[in-house]
Amino acid sequence: MLYDIVESRHFVTLSRTPFPHLLIEQALLEMGGGGPEGMGFRKKVLAAAGWPHDGLVPFAKYPDQAAEAFNRIRLALGEGPDAATLLQRLGA
C-alpha cells in the first residue's frame, strides 16, 4: 500500500482524519510485532530513514526532518510491506 505524501504541516496541524505519518507509524508497530517489540522496530526504521532524534523529541519540533524521514519510509513500504527487508531498503 502506498501512503499519501507526508507534509511538514501534518505535524503541526490537528485533523479528525489521521495523517499519513500516523498510518505509517501504525503499520510499523504492527510489522514489528506490537508492544515493546513494535516500538523498537519503529525506532530502528525511523533512524534508518534519517530521523536523527531520540524518542523524546516530538516530530513537530523538526517537521521538515520528520516529513523527509516518513516519506522515505513511505516509499520503502510501497515496495512491499516486508519487515525483514524494510531496513535494508532504507540503507540500514
Backbone as numpy.savetxt, mean C-alpha at the origin, in Angstrom:
# Nx Ny Nz CAx CAy CAz Cx Cy Cz
-6.68 -7.57 -9.88 -7.53 -6.38 -9.88 -6.65 -5.14 -9.88
-6.93 -4.23 -10.79 -6.18 -2.98 -10.83 -6.97 -1.91 -10.09
-6.37 -1.37 -9.09 -7.01 -0.33 -8.28 -6.87 1.02 -8.98
-7.73 1.97 -8.57 -7.65 3.32 -9.10 -6.35 3.97 -8.67
-5.95 5.01 -9.38 -4.73 5.74 -9.06 -4.89 6.42 -7.71
-3.84 6.31 -6.90 -3.82 6.97 -5.59 -3.27 8.37 -5.77
-3.99 9.35 -5.26 -3.57 10.75 -5.35 -3.22 11.27 -3.97
-2.35 12.26 -3.92 -1.92 12.84 -2.65 -3.08 13.35 -1.82
-4.06 13.90 -2.48 -5.19 14.49 -1.77 -6.01 13.44 -1.01
-5.91 12.18 -1.40 -6.65 11.12 -0.71 -6.25 10.98 0.75
-5.03 11.39 1.08 -4.54 11.22 2.44 -4.95 12.36 3.37
-5.49 13.41 2.80 -5.88 14.57 3.62 -7.35 14.93 3.42
-8.12 14.02 2.83 -9.52 14.26 2.54 -10.36 13.14 3.17
-11.52 13.50 3.64 -12.46 12.51 4.16 -13.48 12.16 3.09
-13.91 10.90 3.08 -14.88 10.46 2.09 -15.65 9.26 2.64
-16.90 9.13 2.23 -17.68 7.95 2.64 -17.25 6.70 1.90
-16.82 6.86 0.66 -16.33 5.71 -0.10 -14.83 5.58 0.15
-14.34 4.36 0.33 -12.92 4.18 0.64 -12.04 4.56 -0.55
-10.98 5.25 -0.24 -10.00 5.61 -1.27 -9.20 4.38 -1.66
-8.55 4.40 -2.83 -7.83 3.22 -3.32 -6.75 2.72 -2.35
-6.07 3.63 -1.66 -5.00 3.16 -0.77 -5.55 2.33 0.38
-6.76 2.60 0.81 -7.36 1.80 1.87 -7.69 0.39 1.37
-8.16 0.31 0.13 -8.45 -1.00 -0.47 -7.16 -1.79 -0.67
-6.10 -1.10 -1.05 -4.80 -1.75 -1.24 -4.28 -2.27 0.10
-4.39 -1.43 1.14 -3.95 -1.87 2.46 -4.72 -3.11 2.92
-6.00 -3.11 2.69 -6.84 -4.25 3.06 -6.38 -5.51 2.33
-6.09 -5.37 1.04 -5.62 -6.51 0.26 -4.27 -7.02 0.78
-3.39 -6.10 1.16 -2.09 -6.51 1.69 -2.23 -7.26 3.01
-3.12 -6.78 3.86 -3.35 -7.46 5.13 -3.85 -8.88 4.90
-4.77 -9.04 3.95 -5.30 -10.37 3.64 -4.22 -11.27 3.03
-3.41 -10.69 2.13 -2.34 -11.46 1.50 -1.32 -11.94 2.53
-1.10 -11.12 3.55 -0.13 -11.46 4.58 -0.66 -12.41 5.63
-1.92 -12.76 5.57 -2.49 -13.72 6.49 -3.30 -13.10 7.62
-3.51 -11.81 7.58 -4.29 -11.15 8.62 -3.53 -11.03 9.93
-4.09 -10.32 10.87 -3.49 -10.16 12.20 -2.09 -9.57 12.15
-1.25 -9.95 13.11 0.12 -9.42 13.16 0.95 -9.79 11.93
0.72 -10.98 11.38 1.46 -11.38 10.18 1.10 -10.49 9.00
-0.18 -10.17 8.87 -0.63 -9.29 7.81 -0.07 -7.89 7.95
-0.01 -7.39 9.18 0.57 -6.06 9.42 2.06 -6.05 9.08
2.75 -7.12 9.42 4.17 -7.22 9.10 4.40 -7.26 7.59
3.55 -8.00 6.89 3.66 -8.07 5.43 3.38 -6.71 4.81
2.34 -6.03 5.29 2.00 -4.69 4.80 3.19 -3.74 4.98
3.84 -3.81 6.12 4.98 -2.94 6.41 6.14 -3.23 5.45
6.41 -4.53 5.20 7.47 -4.90 4.27 7.18 -4.40 2.86
5.94 -4.54 2.43 5.56 -4.12 1.08 5.68 -2.60 0.95
5.20 -1.87 1.95 5.31 -0.41 1.89 6.77 0.03 1.84
7.63 -0.61 2.62 9.05 -0.27 2.60 9.65 -0.58 1.24
9.30 -1.73 0.66 9.81 -2.11 -0.66 9.33 -1.16 -1.74
8.15 -0.57 -1.53 7.59 0.36 -2.52 8.14 1.77 -2.36
8.95 2.01 -1.33 9.57 3.31 -1.19 9.07 4.18 -0.06
8.20 3.64 0.81 7.74 4.42 1.97 8.86 4.38 3.01
9.57 5.50 3.24 10.76 5.48 4.08 10.51 5.67 5.58
9.26 5.79 5.97 8.94 6.11 7.36 8.43 4.87 8.10
8.50 4.93 9.43 8.01 3.80 10.21 6.49 3.86 10.34
5.93 2.91 11.06 4.49 2.80 11.18 3.83 3.89 12.00
4.61 4.70 12.70 4.04 5.76 13.52 3.84 7.07 12.76
4.40 7.17 11.57 4.26 8.37 10.76 3.03 8.22 9.88
2.06 9.12 10.03 0.85 9.01 9.20 1.14 9.38 7.73
0.40 8.75 6.84 0.56 9.03 5.41 0.26 10.49 5.11
-0.63 11.11 5.86 -1.01 12.51 5.61 0.15 13.48 5.84
1.16 13.06 6.58 2.30 13.95 6.83 3.15 14.08 5.57
3.22 13.03 4.79 3.99 13.02 3.53 3.11 12.44 2.42
2.07 13.13 2.03 1.10 12.55 1.08 1.69 12.25 -0.30
2.65 13.03 -0.75 3.24 12.76 -2.07 4.04 11.46 -2.06
4.82 11.26 -0.99 5.58 10.01 -0.88 4.65 8.82 -0.73
3.60 8.99 0.04 2.64 7.91 0.24 1.96 7.54 -1.07
1.56 8.54 -1.84 0.90 8.27 -3.12 1.84 7.53 -4.07
3.12 7.93 -4.10 4.08 7.24 -4.96 4.22 5.77 -4.56
4.36 5.53 -3.27 4.53 4.16 -2.79 3.29 3.32 -3.10
2.11 3.86 -2.83 0.89 3.09 -3.08 0.66 2.85 -4.57
1.06 3.79 -5.41 0.91 3.57 -6.85 1.87 2.50 -7.35
3.06 2.40 -6.76 3.97 1.30 -7.11 3.33 -0.04 -6.72
2.76 -0.07 -5.52 2.11 -1.30 -5.06 0.92 -1.62 -5.96
0.17 -0.60 -6.33 -1.01 -0.77 -7.19 -0.63 -1.44 -8.50
0.45 -0.97 -9.10 0.90 -1.55 -10.37 1.40 -2.98 -10.19
2.12 -3.22 -9.10 2.63 -4.57 -8.83 1.48 -5.53 -8.56
0.45 -5.08 -7.87 -0.71 -5.93 -7.62 -1.48 -6.21 -8.91
-1.43 -5.29 -9.86 -2.12 -5.47 -11.13 -1.55 -6.62 -11.94
-0.29 -6.98 -11.67 0.34 -8.10 -12.38 -0.10 -9.44 -11.81
-0.83 -9.42 -10.72 -1.32 -10.64 -10.10 -1.13 -10.59 -8.60
-2.17 -10.89 -7.85 -2.10 -10.78 -6.39 -1.42 -11.98 -5.74
-0.13 -12.13 -5.95 0.63 -13.23 -5.40 1.59 -12.70 -4.35
1.35 -13.05 -3.09 2.15 -12.53 -1.98 3.62 -12.91 -2.11
3.89 -14.10 -2.63 5.27 -14.58 -2.72 6.11 -13.75 -3.68
5.51 -13.25 -4.74 6.29 -12.51 -5.72 6.07 -10.99 -5.68
5.13 -10.53 -4.87 4.86 -9.10 -4.80 6.10 -8.32 -4.39
6.80 -8.78 -3.37 8.01 -8.10 -2.91 9.09 -8.12 -4.00
9.17 -9.20 -4.76 10.14 -9.27 -5.86 9.80 -8.24 -6.93
8.53 -8.11 -7.23 8.10 -7.13 -8.25 8.45 -5.71 -7.82
8.46 -5.47 -6.52 8.77 -4.13 -6.01 10.26 -3.92 -5.83
11.04 -4.94 -6.10 12.49 -4.80 -6.05 13.08 -5.02 -4.68
12.36 -5.68 -3.79 12.90 -5.93 -2.44 13.76 -7.16 -2.43
